[in-house]
Amino acid sequence: MAVTPPLPRLRARTLAADAPGDLLTRIPDEMDPSDVVAWLREGDGLVGWGRVAGVRTSGPDRFGEAERWWTAVQEHAQVEDGVRLPGTGLVTFGSFTFSPDSADASALTIPRVVIGRRDGLAWVTQVVVDDEPWPTAHPAELLGRTNADIEVLDPLVEAPGAVAADRWPEVVDQAVGRIGRGEVAKVVLARDVQVRHRDGHVVRLAPVLERLEKRYAATWTFAVGGLVGATPEMLVRLQGGRARSRVLAGTIRRPNGIPVRRVGDALAAAPDPEHPVDPRLRLVSSEKDLDEHAFAVRSVAEALAPHCADLVVPEAPYVLELPDVYHLASDLTGTMRSGATSLRLAAALHPSAAVCGTPTEPAARLIAELEGMDRGRYAGPVGWMDASGDGDWGIALRCGELAEDRHSMRLFAGGGIVAASDPEAELAETEVKLTAMRHALGLGSA
């Protein structure tokens, strides 16, 4: 059920600007971390702060209630957009719970300030309510500010989450047993760890985003409502009538500095006795990983089919290379025919087999039974949408969620469990996936 505030009457103005440098350095350090938003890849994207309006929803209709609120807000808004690119004008950022039964809330938020950059063009959008005056700061002044403390990391300490690491293989073993009894074909299980500020202060998000964006530039670095991370998985992008979804399932750790050579389009191991087999070769020949990937691709294709014409589903995955891991990946594309917004597509795709399992409902029940925690917004859709309905929605992976008191976070990592899964290997996979947030927070040697 939506927590519906009075409908605001917004005025938004987007002006072109000189291309700024690092967008994240423009976030004021004194800003409430829960009011910071970001969506970045390869240095381009959107960064914003402040909160001029928002809505919180929950339950099975959390996506629909959020979209109806957004539609109503737009109908009462006055928008001046002198740039007219995806992400200009009035834009909302959103983050949704994995489960309709979560005690956490899903939310859409509209920032007071958004700075954007795409293909060398930059802009600033400012939003006010009712008869509020426009901010005195000119867009050029906003772009000229720099957060000098963005390189300073908070002192943090880590503690076990709902299930300690040494107990995780037992959980995986239970899941493998349930798969063996035919309850599900695949289930995706996740664990969490707790992180808190050593001195009891608020955890700042701008330095975390900065480190994520620099190290994981090929992913989508995001922040919405205190949820922050760098996801490699695009649930759906809708732009100009074309929909695209990137599916990831199947993971192997990436060794540092592995020597490889290429033979045509195929990978081959370098003649190095210390590295006799390239891990990417093991990944593309792993029956367990290929089966896990096939489940995920099939679930996305089935969800997109009612909305898309000429849906293109690759016959085989490729290897996506990230700093810590290799993933099996497939990009699905199609032409829209249903008129759905990007948020409605995200709702139709969620939860995919990549984050839940298959069949979906039995897998979701098994997750609730075995994980021992409420995922909150982990593994749910996260992203942004503009007034046309176009936008990007990723899956909230490689992420952490700020607690309500803002002094601590929960970090999450999971993996797909199938009949051939090895419990110790699955624990190792979660540790590798936690590396991104541990690095961003400056924890240990990550």
C-alpha positions in Angstrom: 0.0 0.0 0.0 1.3 3.5 -0.9 2.2 6.1 1.7 0.7 8.9 -0.4 1.8 12.4 0.5 -0.1 15.5 -0.8 0.5 15.7 -4.5 3.1 18.4 -5.1 3.0 21.0 -7.9 6.5 21.0 -9.3 8.4 23.3 -11.6 11.4 21.9 -13.3 14.0 23.7 -15.5 16.8 22.1 -17.4 19.6 24.2 -18.8 22.6 23.2 -21.0 25.9 23.5 -19.2 29.6 23.1 -20.0 30.7 19.5 -19.5 31.8 19.1 -15.9 34.6 16.8 -14.8 33.8 14.2 -12.2 30.1 14.4 -11.6 30.3 12.8 -8.1 32.6 15.6 -6.8 29.7 18.0 -7.2 27.7 16.3 -4.4 27.8 18.6 -1.3 29.5 16.8 1.5 26.9 18.0 4.0 24.1 16.4 2.1 22.0 13.8 3.8 23.3 10.5 2.3 19.7 9.2 1.9 19.0 12.2 -0.4 21.8 11.4 -2.8 21.0 9.8 -6.2 23.3 8.6 -8.9 23.2 6.5 -12.1 26.6 6.4 -13.8 28.5 4.3 -16.3 31.9 5.2 -17.9 31.6 8.7 -16.4 28.3 9.6 -18.0 24.9 9.6 -16.4 23.0 11.4 -13.7 23.9 12.6 -10.2 21.5 14.5 -7.9 20.7 15.5 -4.4 18.0 17.0 -2.2 14.5 15.6 -2.2 11.6 17.8 -3.5 9.0 15.0 -3.6 8.6 11.3 -3.3 6.4 8.3 -2.6 6.8 5.1 -0.7 5.0 1.9 -1.7 4.8 -1.7 -0.5 3.1 -5.0 -1.3 2.3 -6.7 -4.6 1.2 -3.5 -6.3 4.2 -1.4 -5.3 5.3 -0.8 -8.9 1.9 0.1 -10.1 1.2 2.5 -7.2 4.6 4.2 -7.7 3.9 4.7 -11.5 0.5 6.1 -10.9 2.0 8.6 -8.5 4.6 9.6 -11.0 2.0 10.0 -13.7 -0.1 12.3 -11.5 2.9 14.4 -10.5 3.8 15.0 -14.2 0.3 16.1 -15.0 0.6 18.9 -12.5 4.2 19.9 -13.3 5.5 22.7 -15.3 8.7 21.8 -17.2 11.1 23.9 -19.2 13.6 21.6 -21.0 16.1 23.3 -23.3 18.2 20.2 -23.8 15.7 17.3 -24.5 17.8 14.3 -24.0 17.1 11.1 -22.1 17.4 12.1 -18.4 16.5 15.8 -18.9 13.4 17.6 -17.6 11.6 16.0 -14.7 13.2 12.8 -13.6 12.5 10.3 -10.9 14.8 7.8 -9.3 13.5 4.6 -7.8 14.4 1.5 -5.8 12.0 -1.4 -5.1 12.0 -4.3 -2.7 12.9 -7.8 -3.8 9.8 -9.2 -2.1 6.3 -7.8 -1.8 6.3 -9.1 1.8 9.4 -7.0 2.8 9.2 -4.8 5.8 11.3 -2.3 3.9 9.6 0.2 1.6 10.0 0.8 -2.2 10.3 4.4 -3.2 10.4 6.9 -6.0 12.1 10.2 -5.3 12.5 13.5 -7.3 15.7 15.3 -6.5 16.0 19.1 -6.2 19.1 19.2 -8.4 20.2 16.8 -11.1 23.5 17.1 -13.1 23.7 15.0 -16.2 26.1 14.2 -19.0 25.7 12.1 -22.1 28.0 11.9 -25.2 29.8 15.1 -24.3 26.7 17.2 -23.6 25.9 18.3 -20.1 23.0 19.9 -18.3 21.6 20.9 -14.9 18.0 20.4 -13.8 16.6 22.3 -10.8 13.2 21.6 -9.3 11.1 23.7 -7.0 7.7 23.3 -5.4 4.6 25.6 -5.9 5.7 29.2 -5.7 9.2 28.6 -4.3 11.8 30.9 -6.0 14.3 29.4 -8.3 17.7 28.8 -6.5 20.0 31.7 -6.6 22.9 29.5 -7.7 23.4 29.4 -11.4 24.0 26.0 -13.0 27.6 27.1 -13.8 28.1 27.7 -10.1 26.8 24.3 -9.2 29.2 22.7 -11.7 32.1 24.7 -10.3 31.7 23.4 -6.8 34.0 20.5 -5.7 33.6 18.2 -2.7 37.1 18.3 -1.3 36.4 15.5 1.1 35.3 12.9 -1.4 38.6 11.0 -1.2 38.3 10.7 2.6 36.9 7.3 3.7 34.9 6.8 6.9 36.4 4.5 9.5 34.2 1.3 9.4 34.1 -2.1 11.0 32.5 -5.2 9.8 30.5 -7.9 11.6 28.6 -11.0 10.6 25.1 -10.7 9.2 22.1 -12.9 9.6 24.1 -16.0 8.7 27.8 -16.1 9.5 30.2 -17.1 6.7 31.2 -20.4 8.2 27.5 -21.5 8.3 26.7 -20.5 4.7 27.8 -23.9 3.2 25.2 -25.6 5.4 22.5 -23.3 3.9 23.6 -24.1 0.4 23.7 -27.8 1.2 20.1 -27.6 2.3 19.1 -25.9 -1.0 20.9 -28.5 -3.1 19.0 -31.2 -1.2 15.7 -29.4 -1.9 16.6 -29.2 -5.6 17.4 -32.9 -5.5 13.9 -33.6 -4.2 12.4 -31.6 -7.2 11.1 -28.6 -5.3 12.9 -26.2 -7.6 15.3 -26.4 -10.5 17.4 -23.3 -9.3 17.3 -21.0 -6.4 19.4 -17.9 -5.8 20.5 -17.4 -2.2 22.1 -14.4 -0.7 23.8 -13.5 2.6 24.6 -10.2 4.2 27.3 -8.7 6.4 27.0 -5.7 8.7 29.2 -2.6 8.5 29.0 0.3 10.9 30.9 3.6 11.5 33.5 3.0 14.1 32.9 6.4 15.8 29.1 6.3 15.5 28.9 9.0 12.8 26.8 9.1 9.6 28.2 7.0 6.7 28.9 9.3 3.8 28.0 7.9 0.3 29.9 10.2 -2.0 33.3 8.6 -1.3 31.7 5.2 -1.7 30.2 6.1 -5.1 33.5 7.6 -6.2 35.5 4.5 -5.5 32.8 2.2 -7.1 32.6 4.4 -10.3 36.4 4.5 -10.7 37.0 0.8 -10.3 33.8 -0.6 -11.8 33.3 1.9 -14.6 31.8 -0.8 -16.9 29.0 -1.4 -14.5 26.1 1.0 -13.5 27.0 2.8 -10.3 23.8 3.8 -8.4 22.5 5.4 -5.3 18.8 5.8 -4.4 17.4 6.3 -0.9 20.5 5.1 0.8 20.9 2.0 -1.4 24.3 2.2 -3.1 26.3 -0.1 -5.4 27.7 -1.0 -8.8 25.5 -3.4 -10.7 26.7 -5.3 -13.8 23.1 -6.3 -14.6 20.7 -4.1 -16.6 17.2 -5.4 -15.9 15.8 -3.2 -18.7 16.7 -0.1 -20.6 14.0 1.6 -22.6 15.0 4.3 -25.0 13.3 5.5 -28.2 11.1 2.5 -28.5 13.8 -0.1 -28.0 14.1 -2.3 -25.0 17.3 -4.0 -23.9 18.1 -6.4 -21.0 21.4 -7.8 -19.9 21.3 -11.1 -18.1 24.1 -12.3 -15.9 24.3 -15.8 -14.4 27.4 -17.9 -14.0 30.4 -16.5 -12.2 34.1 -17.3 -11.7 36.8 -15.4 -9.8 39.1 -13.4 -11.9 42.8 -13.9 -11.1 45.0 -10.8 -11.1 47.2 -10.5 -14.2 46.4 -13.8 -15.8 48.2 -14.1 -19.1 46.0 -15.1 -22.0 46.1 -15.1 -25.8 43.3 -15.1 -28.3 42.8 -17.4 -31.2 40.2 -15.8 -33.5 37.2 -15.2 -31.3 38.0 -18.1 -29.0 40.0 -17.8 -25.8 43.1 -20.0 -25.3 45.3 -20.5 -22.3 48.7 -18.9 -22.4 51.6 -21.4 -22.2 52.3 -20.6 -18.6 52.7 -23.5 -16.1 51.3 -21.4 -13.3 48.1 -20.7 -15.2 47.4 -23.8 -17.3 43.8 -23.0 -18.0 42.2 -19.6 -18.5 39.2 -19.4 -16.0 37.1 -18.0 -18.8 37.4 -21.3 -20.6 36.3 -23.1 -17.5 33.3 -20.8 -17.3 32.1 -21.2 -20.8 32.4 -25.0 -20.6 30.9 -25.4 -17.1 27.6 -27.3 -17.3 26.6 -25.9 -13.9 27.1 -22.3 -15.0 25.6 -22.7 -18.4 22.5 -24.3 -16.9 22.2 -21.5 -14.4 22.5 -18.9 -17.2 20.0 -20.6 -19.4 17.4 -20.5 -16.7 17.9 -16.8 -16.3 17.8 -16.0 -20.0 14.6 -18.0 -20.5 12.8 -16.1 -17.7 13.7 -12.7 -19.1 12.8 -13.7 -22.7 9.4 -15.0 -21.5 8.7 -11.7 -19.6 9.7 -9.4 -22.5 7.9 -11.4 -25.2 4.4 -9.8 -24.6 5.9 -6.3 -24.8 8.4 -6.6 -27.7 8.4 -7.4 -31.4 11.4 -9.0 -33.1 12.9 -10.0 -29.7 16.5 -11.1 -30.2 17.7 -13.8 -27.8 21.4 -14.8 -28.2 22.0 -18.5 -28.8 25.0 -18.5 -26.4 26.4 -16.2 -23.7 29.6 -14.1 -23.8 32.0 -13.5 -21.0 31.7 -10.2 -19.3 35.0 -9.2 -17.7 34.9 -7.2 -14.4 37.8 -6.3 -12.1 37.0 -9.2 -9.6 35.0 -11.7 -11.6 34.0 -13.1 -15.0 30.3 -13.5 -15.7 28.4 -15.3 -18.4 26.3 -12.6 -20.0 23.5 -12.3 -22.7 22.0 -9.1 -24.1 18.4 -9.4 -25.2 16.9 -6.6 -27.4 13.5 -5.9 -28.9 11.2 -3.2 -30.3 8.4 -2.1 -28.0 4.8 -2.8 -29.0 2.9 -2.7 -25.7 3.4 1.0 -24.8 4.7 0.1 -21.4 7.0 2.4 -19.5 10.5 1.3 -18.4 9.2 0.9 -14.8 6.3 -1.3 -16.0 8.8 -3.4 -17.9 11.0 -3.7 -14.8 8.0 -4.9 -12.9 7.2 -7.5 -15.5 10.8 -8.8 -15.4 11.1 -8.9 -11.7 12.1 -11.3 -10.2 14.1 -13.0 -12.9 15.7 -16.4 -12.4 19.0 -14.6 -12.1 18.0 -13.3 -8.6 15.3 -15.6 -7.6 15.3 -19.0 -9.3 12.9 -21.2 -11.2 10.1 -21.9 -10.9 9.7 -18.4 -9.5 7.1 -18.9 -6.7 8.6 -22.0 -5.1 12.1 -20.4 -5.4 10.9 -17.3 -3.6 9.4 -19.4 -0.8 12.6 -21.3 -0.4 14.6 -18.0 -0.3 12.3 -16.7 2.6 12.8 -20.0 4.4 16.6 -20.5 4.1 18.2 -17.0 4.0 17.2 -16.0 7.5 16.9 -12.3 6.5 14.7 -9.7 4.8 16.5 -8.7 1.6 14.9 -5.3 1.6 15.8 -3.6 -1.7 18.7 -5.9 -2.5 18.2 -7.7 -5.8 15.2 -5.5 -6.6 14.9 -3.0 -9.5 16.9 0.3 -9.1 17.2 3.1 -11.6 15.5 6.2 -13.1 12.7 7.2 -15.4 11.9 10.4 -17.3 8.6 11.9 -18.3 8.4 9.9 -21.5 8.6 6.6 -19.6 12.1 5.9 -20.9 14.8 5.0 -18.4 17.2 2.5 -17.0 16.4 -0.1 -14.4 19.2 -2.3 -13.1 19.1 -5.1 -10.5 20.5 -3.9 -7.1 23.5 -6.1 -6.9 27.0 -5.5 -5.5 25.4 -3.1 -3.1 24.8 -2.0 0.5 21.7 -0.5 2.1 22.1 2.3 4.6 20.3 1.8 7.9 17.6 4.4 8.9 20.0 5.9 11.5 22.6 6.2 8.6 25.4 5.0 10.9 25.5 1.4 9.5 24.9 -0.5 6.3 24.1 -4.1 5.2 26.2 -5.4 2.4 24.8 -8.3 0.2 26.1 -11.0 -2.1 24.4 -14.1 -3.5 24.7 -16.8 -6.1 22.6 -19.2 -8.1 22.2 -22.7 -6.6 21.6 -25.7 -8.9 21.9 -29.4 -8.5 25.6 -29.4 -9.3 26.5 -26.5 -6.8 29.3 -27.0 -4.4 28.6 -25.4 -1.0 32.2 -24.3 -0.3 32.5 -22.8 -3.9 29.2 -20.9 -3.4 30.6 -19.4 -0.2 33.7 -18.3 -2.1 31.6 -16.8 -4.8 29.7 -14.6 -2.3 33.1 -13.5 -0.8 34.3 -12.4 -4.3 31.0 -10.5 -4.9 31.4 -8.7 -1.6 34.7 -7.4 -2.8 33.2 -4.4 -4.7 31.5 -2.9 -1.6 34.4 -3.7 0.7 36.7 -1.9 -1.7 34.4 1.1 -1.9 34.2 1.3 1.9 37.9 0.8 2.4 37.5 -2.4 4.4 40.6 -4.5 4.7 42.6 -5.2 1.5 39.5 -5.3 -0.8 
